[in-house]
Amino acid sequence: MNDNYEDVPNKMTRYQAERLKELIEEIIHCCQERIVFQSRKFHLAPAELRLLLLFKHERYLTVKSIAQKMEVAKSRVTKLMEGLLEKKLVQRIEDPEDARIKLISLTAAGHKKYEDIDAFISDIHHDLVMHLKSEDRKSVLSSMELLRSAMEAVKERLV
């Protein structure tokens, strides 16, 4: 018997890999639909919404750090900033240590918008959990953690 039997791709693992691919694509599509819905609900472009959500653990950000986190050009961030400044959701302040650097922070209205968006997202996830039987919740979360770990391991091999 071959000791590497489990490592040899067969029809079942190919089927499982294809099914996993389909499920992930369906989940991504569902998440994209939610983003479109919440963008309309909060009167923000999807990229503006993503930018606001970067402030979850940050008091201040720079254009450069936003560009890195969003994986876009600094010119794109500048354009997004113009829209958020117009909506009075963010403000620019000088860095006390380096006047050449502008720090971006949420205004009071920006904090309120962030809190509303965060509460909305939390409510959606609560509703998701409530659609599962209580005995299935732990299994789903455990499986998702296992999947995330496997995805991270594969990602490391790709880099």
ABEGO torsion letter per residue (X at the ends): XBAAAAABBBAAAAAAAAAAAAAAAAAAAAAAAAAAAAAAAAGBBAAAAAAAAAAAABABBBAAAAAAAAGBBAAAAAAAAAAAAAAGABBBBBBAABAABBBBBBBAAAAAAAAAAAAAAAAAAAAAAAABBAAAAAAAAAAAAAAAAAAAAAAAAAX
